[in-house]
């Protein structure tokens, strides 16, 4: 077998192995739990509608809306209980359905919702990697975003609009060194909330996340605290 031919075969094998490995990695993700699946169904107070590129949690509010970017490798529906609470409280929520469950593949997801709806105030919100992506979108759309909400996340670019940052004191996934260094990107109008007993995965319903700390409160309680903070921020 000629040397060039052997090299060509080796390259093809390497590509096949890498492709298979990447596919396997992307197929291993956190699935939405039973509570999340129930929260994805419409009820008397909140209507859940499939839209282009996501879902709308439509409550009694008409003025304010949040676009939510999910965390990496987490099924988007996992955040339905939290978003349903927020919508019930008067701020409608759009849940982005991002490709391969990785928000950085769809940084401009918010555009799909903003172009077709006419809310007075738009807020961007994201969890973990989804928060980093939401912050990046906000940094490049200063005039169109009223405020930014980050759950267990931090900005990597300067933010000029009001910022609400929420984290749990038992979060075992959030890198605190990076979180603290990101202080230079946070605006003066930043409000930080630390949830006692909260961990990284408690904002959604997808089970225990690898590397996370053991929560001292239930996910339901963590979501209640988060929803109250978000509603106070958006009103």
LOTORMAR-136249 format. One line per 4 residues: number of its first residue (from 1); their letters; for each residue x, y, z of N, C-alpha, C. Coordinates in steps of 0.05 Angstrom, whole numbers, plus 5000, padded with zeros to 4 digits. Example, Ala and Ser with C-alpha at 12.3 -4.5 7.8 and 13.67 -1.06 7.14 Angstrom:
1> as> 5264,4886,5156,5246,4910,5156,5264,4934,5156; 5257,4955,5142,5273,4979,5143,5258,5001,5157
//
This chain:
1> xxxx> 5017,4976,5000,5000,5000,5000,5018,5025,5000; 5012,5043,4982,5028,5067,4980,5025,5085,5005; 5046,5100,5011,5046,5116,5036,5023,5137,5035; 5018,5150,5012,4997,5170,5010,4970,5158,5015
5> xxxx> 4967,5133,5005,4941,5120,5008,4936,5113,5037; 4957,5104,5051,4955,5097,5079,4948,5122,5096; 4961,5144,5089,4955,5169,5103,4926,5178,5099; 4917,5175,5074,4889,5182,5068,4869,5165,5084
9> xxxx> 4874,5139,5086,4857,5121,5101,4857,5129,5131; 4881,5135,5141,4884,5143,5169,4868,5168,5175; 4869,5187,5157,4854,5212,5161,4824,5207,5161; 4815,5190,5143,4786,5183,5142,4777,5169,5167
13> xxxx> 4794,5151,5177,4788,5137,5202,4786,5157,5226; 4806,5175,5226,4806,5195,5248,4781,5213,5247; 4773,5221,5223,4749,5237,5220,4725,5222,5230; 4723,5196,5222,4701,5180,5230,4699,5177,5261
17> xxxx> 4723,5173,5273,4724,5169,5302,4715,5195,5316; 4726,5218,5307,4719,5244,5319,4689,5250,5315; 4679,5244,5291,4650,5249,5286,4633,5232,5305; 4640,5206,5307,4625,5189,5325,4626,5198,5354
21> xxxx> 4650,5206,5362,4654,5216,5389,4637,5241,5395; 4638,5259,5375,4622,5284,5379,4592,5278,5380; 4583,5260,5362,4555,5253,5362,4547,5240,5389; 4564,5223,5399,4558,5210,5425,4557,5230,5447
25> xxxx> 4576,5249,5447,4576,5270,5467,4551,5287,5467; 4542,5295,5443,4519,5312,5441,4493,5298,5447; 4493,5271,5445,4469,5256,5451,4466,5251,5481; 4487,5256,5496,4486,5252,5525,4478,5279,5537
29> xxxx> 4453,5282,5545,4444,5308,5556,4425,5303,5579; 4418,5325,5593,4400,5323,5615,4371,5326,5605; 4355,5306,5612,4327,5305,5603,4308,5319,5622; 4288,5331,5612,4267,5344,5628,4253,5323,5645
33> xxxx> 4247,5331,5670,4233,5313,5688,4203,5315,5686; 4189,5300,5702,4160,5299,5701,4147,5326,5706; 4158,5340,5726,4146,5367,5732,4149,5386,5709; 4171,5384,5695,4176,5402,5672,4157,5395,5649
37> xxxx> 4152,5369,5645,4134,5361,5624,4105,5371,5630; 4098,5370,5655,4071,5380,5662,4069,5410,5658; 4091,5424,5664,4091,5453,5661,4091,5462,5632; 4096,5444,5614,4096,5451,5585,4068,5450,5574
41> xxxx> 4048,5443,5590,4020,5442,5581,4005,5467,5589; 3988,5476,5572,3973,5501,5577,3953,5496,5600; 3948,5518,5615,3929,5517,5637,3912,5542,5637; 3897,5546,5658,3879,5569,5660,3894,5595,5661
45> xxxx> 3917,5596,5675,3931,5621,5679,3954,5626,5659; 3965,5604,5648,3987,5607,5629,3982,5589,5605; 3984,5600,5582,3982,5585,5557,4010,5580,5546; 4016,5555,5539,4042,5548,5528,4038,5542,5498
49> xxxx> 4051,5557,5481,4048,5554,5452,4075,5550,5439; 4075,5531,5420,4099,5526,5404,4102,5548,5384; 4124,5561,5383,4129,5582,5364,4154,5575,5346; 4160,5591,5327,4183,5586,5311,4208,5589,5328
53> xxxx> 4222,5567,5332,4247,5568,5347,4244,5567,5377; 4220,5558,5387,4217,5556,5416,4189,5555,5425; 4184,5565,5449,4157,5564,5461,4151,5591,5475; 4126,5598,5476,4117,5622,5490,4100,5613,5514
57> xxxx> 4108,5623,5537,4092,5620,5562,4077,5647,5566; 4052,5646,5559,4036,5671,5557,4017,5672,5581; 4023,5691,5599,4007,5696,5623,3990,5721,5620; 3982,5733,5642,3965,5756,5642,3979,5782,5633
61> xxxx> 4005,5783,5634,4020,5807,5627,4020,5813,5597; 4022,5838,5590,4023,5847,5562,4046,5865,5556; 4060,5875,5576,4080,5895,5573,4108,5884,5571; 4115,5865,5587,4143,5855,5590,4145,5826,5581
65> xxxx> 4169,5820,5569,4175,5793,5561,4204,5786,5565; 4209,5761,5572,4236,5750,5576,4242,5730,5554; 4266,5731,5543,4275,5710,5525,4296,5693,5541; 4291,5667,5543,4308,5650,5560,4325,5632,5543
69> xxxx> 4352,5632,5549,4371,5614,5536,4378,5591,5555; 4372,5566,5549,4378,5544,5567,4407,5538,5570; 4414,5524,5592,4441,5516,5597,4451,5494,5578; 4477,5490,5576,4488,5471,5557,4480,5442,5563
73> xxxx> 4472,5428,5542,4464,5400,5543,4441,5394,5562; 4424,5414,5565,4400,5411,5582,4375,5414,5563; 4357,5395,5564,4333,5396,5548,4318,5422,5556; 4311,5437,5536,4299,5464,5540,4275,5463,5558
77> xxxx> 4258,5442,5555,4233,5440,5571,4239,5438,5601; 4263,5432,5609,4270,5430,5637,4264,5456,5652; 4265,5478,5638,4261,5504,5651,4232,5513,5652; 4214,5496,5642,4185,5503,5641,4173,5511,5668
81> xxxx> 4179,5497,5690,4167,5505,5715,4175,5533,5724; 4200,5541,5720,4209,5568,5727,4195,5588,5709; 4196,5584,5683,4184,5603,5664,4154,5606,5667; 4142,5584,5674,4113,5585,5679,4106,5603,5703
85> xxxx> 4122,5601,5724,4118,5618,5748,4122,5647,5741; 4142,5653,5725,4147,5681,5717,4124,5692,5700; 4115,5675,5681,4092,5684,5664,4067,5688,5680; 4062,5670,5699,4039,5673,5716,4039,5699,5732
89> xxxx> 4064,5708,5738,4067,5732,5754,4065,5758,5737; 4063,5755,5711,4058,5779,5695,4079,5786,5674; 4101,5770,5672,4121,5774,5652,4122,5750,5634; 4113,5753,5609,4113,5730,5590,4141,5720,5585
93> xxxx> 4144,5695,5578,4170,5683,5574,4171,5668,5547; 4193,5672,5533,4199,5656,5509,4223,5638,5515; 4219,5613,5510,4240,5593,5515,4252,5585,5488; 4278,5591,5485,4292,5585,5460,4298,5555,5457
97> xxxx> 4292,5544,5434,4298,5516,5428,4324,5516,5411; 4347,5515,5424,4372,5519,5410,4383,5493,5398; 4398,5494,5376,4408,5470,5363,4427,5454,5381; 4424,5428,5381,4441,5410,5396,4442,5416,5426
101> xxxx> 4423,5431,5436,4421,5439,5464,4446,5455,5473; 4457,5471,5454,4480,5488,5460,4474,5516,5450; 4470,5534,5468,4461,5561,5461,4480,5577,5443; 4506,5570,5445,4525,5586,5428,4522,5581,5398
105> xxxx> 4506,5560,5391,4500,5555,5363,4477,5573,5353; 4464,5587,5372,4441,5604,5364,4440,5629,5381; 4462,5644,5380,4464,5668,5396,4442,5688,5391; 4433,5690,5367,4412,5710,5360,4384,5699,5361
109> xxxx> 4380,5678,5377,4353,5666,5379,4332,5687,5387; 4340,5706,5403,4321,5726,5412,4308,5742,5389; 4323,5745,5367,4313,5759,5344,4287,5748,5333; 4285,5721,5334,4261,5708,5323,4236,5716,5338
113> xxxx> 4239,5720,5364,4215,5727,5380,4210,5758,5379; 4231,5773,5380,4228,5802,5380,4217,5813,5354; 4222,5800,5332,4213,5809,5306,4183,5804,5302; 4172,5785,5317,4144,5778,5312,4125,5786,5335
117> xxxx> 4136,5798,5356,4120,5806,5379,4125,5835,5385; 4106,5848,5398,4108,5877,5403,4106,5884,5433; 4123,5871,5449,4124,5878,5477,4138,5905,5481; 4131,5919,5502,4144,5945,5507,4172,5941,5517
121> xxxx> 4177,5922,5534,4203,5917,5546,4212,5888,5542; 4236,5885,5532,4248,5858,5528,4271,5854,5547; 4272,5831,5559,4293,5823,5577,4306,5797,5567; 4332,5795,5570,4346,5770,5563,4353,5756,5589
125> xxxx> 4351,5729,5588,4356,5713,5612,4369,5686,5603; 4388,5677,5619,4400,5651,5612,4412,5637,5636; 4415,5611,5634,4426,5595,5655,4453,5584,5646; 4474,5587,5662,4500,5576,5657,4511,5585,5630
129> xxxx> 4518,5567,5612,4527,5575,5586,4506,5592,5571; 4481,5585,5575,4460,5601,5563,4461,5630,5572; 4469,5635,5596,4472,5662,5607,4494,5677,5593; 4516,5663,5589,4539,5675,5575,4531,5684,5547
133> xxxx> 4515,5667,5533,4506,5674,5506,4486,5697,5507; 4468,5696,5526,4448,5718,5529,4462,5744,5535; 4483,5743,5551,4499,5768,5557,4512,5778,5531; 4522,5760,5515,4535,5768,5490,4515,5782,5471
137> xxxx> 4491,5770,5470,4470,5783,5453,4463,5810,5464; 4460,5812,5490,4453,5838,5503,4474,5859,5498; 4499,5852,5499,4521,5871,5495,4520,5883,5467; 4510,5868,5447,4509,5878,5420,4482,5889,5412
141> xxxx> 4463,5889,5430,4436,5900,5425,4427,5918,5448; 4444,5937,5455,4439,5954,5478,4412,5968,5477; 4404,5978,5454,4380,5994,5453,4354,5977,5454; 4357,5951,5448,4333,5934,5446,4328,5918,5471
145> xxxx> 4346,5918,5490,4344,5901,5514,4342,5918,5539; 4320,5915,5554,4315,5931,5578,4333,5922,5601; 4338,5896,5603,4354,5886,5625,4363,5857,5620; 4383,5849,5635,4394,5822,5632,4393,5807,5659
149> xxxx> 4385,5781,5657,4383,5765,5681,4400,5740,5677; 4419,5736,5695,4438,5713,5693,4434,5694,5716; 4430,5669,5711,4428,5648,5731,4453,5631,5731; 4468,5632,5752,4493,5616,5754,4510,5621,5730
153> xxxx> 4514,5647,5723,4528,5654,5699,4541,5681,5702; 4555,5690,5681,4569,5716,5682,4573,5726,5653; 4577,5752,5650,4582,5763,5623,4611,5762,5616; 4617,5760,5590,4645,5761,5581,4649,5785,5564
157> xxxx> 4630,5803,5563,4631,5829,5549,4618,5850,5566; 4625,5875,5563,4614,5896,5579,4583,5898,5576; 4569,5900,5598,4540,5902,5598,4533,5930,5609; 4516,5944,5595,4509,5972,5603,4480,5974,5614
161> xxxx> 4463,5955,5608,4436,5956,5618,4435,5944,5646; 4414,5948,5661,4411,5936,5687,4415,5906,5687; 4428,5895,5707,4434,5867,5708,4426,5855,5735; 4412,5832,5733,4405,5817,5757,4420,5790,5755
165> xxxx> 4437,5785,5774,4452,5760,5774,4445,5743,5799; 4438,5718,5794,4428,5700,5815,4446,5675,5816; 4454,5667,5839,4469,5642,5842,4463,5629,5869; 4467,5604,5871,4463,5589,5896,4490,5586,5911
169> xxxx> 4489,5586,5937,4514,5584,5952,4524,5555,5954; 4509,5536,5942,4519,5508,5940,4523,5500,5912; 4528,5519,5894,4533,5513,5866,4561,5501,5863; 4562,5476,5853,4588,5463,5849,4598,5464,5821
173> xxxx> 4583,5477,5803,4591,5478,5774,4601,5505,5767; 4589,5526,5776,4597,5554,5769,4626,5558,5779; 4643,5567,5761,4671,5573,5768,4672,5601,5781; 4675,5602,5807,4674,5627,5821,4697,5646,5813
177> xxxx> 4720,5635,5806,4742,5652,5797,4734,5668,5772; 4721,5654,5753,4712,5668,5729,4689,5687,5735; 4671,5679,5753,4649,5695,5761,4659,5721,5773; 4679,5720,5790,4690,5744,5803,4705,5761,5783
181> xxxx> 4720,5749,5765,4735,5764,5746,4716,5780,5727; 4692,5769,5723,4673,5781,5705,4661,5807,5717; 4669,5813,5741,4659,5838,5754,4665,5863,5738; 4687,5862,5723,4694,5885,5706,4674,5890,5683
185> xxxx> 4658,5870,5677,4639,5872,5655,4611,5879,5665; 4607,5878,5691,4580,5883,5703,4576,5913,5706; 4552,5923,5700,4547,5952,5703,4543,5959,5732; 4543,5985,5737,4538,5995,5765,4510,5986,5774
189> xxxx> 4492,5985,5755,4464,5977,5762,4462,5947,5762; 4477,5934,5779,4477,5905,5782,4466,5898,5809; 4447,5879,5809,4437,5868,5834,4444,5839,5835; 4458,5831,5857,4465,5803,5860,4448,5790,5882
193> xxxx> 4438,5766,5876,4423,5751,5896,4436,5724,5899; 4443,5717,5924,4454,5690,5930,4433,5674,5945; 4425,5652,5933,4403,5636,5945,4415,5616,5965; 4409,5619,5991,4419,5600,6011,4409,5571,6005
197> xxxx> 4427,5553,6002,4419,5525,5996,4415,5519,5967; 4417,5539,5950,4412,5535,5921,4437,5523,5908; 4433,5507,5888,4456,5496,5873,4454,5504,5843; 4469,5490,5826,4470,5498,5798,4446,5490,5782
201> xxxx> 4436,5466,5787,4415,5455,5771,4387,5460,5781; 4384,5474,5804,4358,5478,5816,4340,5497,5801; 4350,5511,5781,4332,5529,5765,4315,5513,5746; 4323,5489,5741,4307,5472,5722,4299,5446,5736
205> xxxx> 4286,5429,5720,4278,5403,5729,4290,5382,5711; 4315,5375,5717,4329,5355,5700,4348,5337,5716; 4343,5335,5742,4359,5317,5759,4385,5330,5767; 4402,5313,5780,4427,5323,5790,4448,5327,5768
209> xxxx> 4461,5350,5767,4481,5355,5747,4508,5346,5757; 4524,5334,5740,4550,5324,5747,4567,5347,5758; 4579,5342,5781,4597,5361,5793,4583,5382,5811; 4557,5382,5811,4542,5401,5826,4542,5395,5856
213> xxxx> 4538,5416,5872,4536,5412,5901,4508,5402,5909; 4507,5391,5933,4481,5381,5943,4465,5404,5953; 4441,5407,5942,4424,5430,5950,4413,5427,5978; 4410,5450,5991,4398,5451,6017,4369,5458,6017
217> xxxx> 4358,5463,5993,4330,5469,5989,4320,5454,5964; 4294,5452,5961,4284,5438,5938,4286,5455,5912; 4286,5442,5889,4286,5457,5864,4262,5475,5862; 4239,5466,5872,4215,5482,5872,4219,5508,5887
221> xxxx> 4232,5506,5911,4237,5530,5927,4257,5548,5913; 4277,5537,5901,4297,5553,5887,4284,5568,5863; 4266,5554,5850,4252,5567,5828,4232,5589,5837; 4220,5585,5860,4202,5605,5872,4218,5630,5878
225> xxxx> 4241,5627,5891,4258,5650,5898,4267,5665,5872; 4275,5649,5852,4285,5660,5827,4262,5675,5813; 4239,5663,5811,4216,5676,5798,4209,5703,5811; 4208,5703,5838,4202,5728,5852,4222,5750,5846
229> xxxx> 4248,5742,5845,4269,5762,5839,4266,5772,5811; 4260,5755,5792,4257,5763,5764,4233,5781,5760; 4211,5775,5773,4187,5791,5771,4192,5819,5783; 4206,5820,5805,4212,5846,5818,4230,5863,5799
233> xxx> 4248,5849,5785,4267,5862,5767,4253,5872,5741; 4233,5858,5732,4221,5865,5706,4196,5883,5709; 4188,5889,5734,4165,5906,5738,4172,5935,5744
//
